[in-house]
Amino acid sequence: MLKSVTHPVPVPGSAKARLITAGIAHFQADGYEKASVVEMAHDAGVTTGSLYHHFGSKLGLYRVIRGEMERRMTERMEGAAAAVGGGRSGVRIALEVSFDAAIRFGVTRILAEGPPEEWPDPIAETVEHLIPGKAIAAQCVAAAWRGALMAVANGSSPKAARSGLVWVLATPA
């Protein structure tokens, strides 16, 4: 007998998928604190009850979105670093590739702002994995990456923010 498995990717067009899309738009535009459950549900064409049914709370929806976006970024980081053989240039390429992806996905504020609860930092953990034994450096580099993303979220041009990030990453210690 086959077991039923819940797939983490919602069916396109489903209420759950529409809520995720609306959640991304609102968390990106307003940040977690100011994002409105009522407005997200309205934009998704569902009731707030549907949001609570699928995610339990605004925080539950945020966790799904942020967790998925962080997963996508860390996969890109690891792949990019591996493609250039690691080292300092691997870290630089990894952060540039994930920076560009965050812009393309429209999640700069979501990934840049601090989470509303204690949350692991898979970005810093991935960077630390890329530069073993340099935990403080990894935290600093991850903070620079988040700072560049927040600059974009606050209206700076992606090109200018990326240029600033590249400068920080290229500056020798």
Residue, then its C-alpha position, 0 to 999 in steps of 0.5 A: m500500500l502506498k503512503s500518502v506524502t504531503h508535498p511541500v510545494p502547493v498546487p499552482g493556483s491553489a489557495k495555499a499557493r496564492l497565500i504564499t504569493a501574497g505573503i511574499a508581496h506583503f512581507q517584502a513591501d511592509g516587513y513582517e511586523k507591518a504585514s497584514v493578515v487581512e490584506m494578505a488573505h484579501d490579495a490571495g482571494v481567500t478568507t483569513g480563516s484559510l490563511y490560519h487553516h494552511f499556516g496556523s498564523k502569520l508567523g507560520l506563513y512567514r516561516v514557510i516563505r523565509g525557510e524556502m527562500e533561505r533554502r534556495m539561497t544556500e543551495r545557490m551559494e553551495g553550488a556557486a562556491a563549488a563551481v569555482g573551487g571554493g576559497r575566498s573567490g568561492v565565497r564572493i561568487a556564492l554571495e553574488v549569485s545568491f544576492d542576484a537570486a534574492i533580487r530576482f525572486g523579490v525577497t530582499r527585505i524578507l531575507a535582510e530583516g531579522p526574523p520575528e523570533e529566534w531563528p537559525d541563520p542558514i546563510a551565515e552557517t553556509v558561509e561558515h561552511l565555505i570558510p571553515g574556522k572563521a565563524i566571526a568572518a562568516q557572520c560579518v560577511a552574511a551581515a554585509w550580504r543582508g545589508a546590501l539586500m536591505a539597501v535594495a529593499n529600501g530603494s537603492s539600485p540593485k547595481a549600487a548595492r551589489s557593487g558595495l557588496v562586491w567591494v566588501l567581499a574583495t577587500p583583503a582582511 
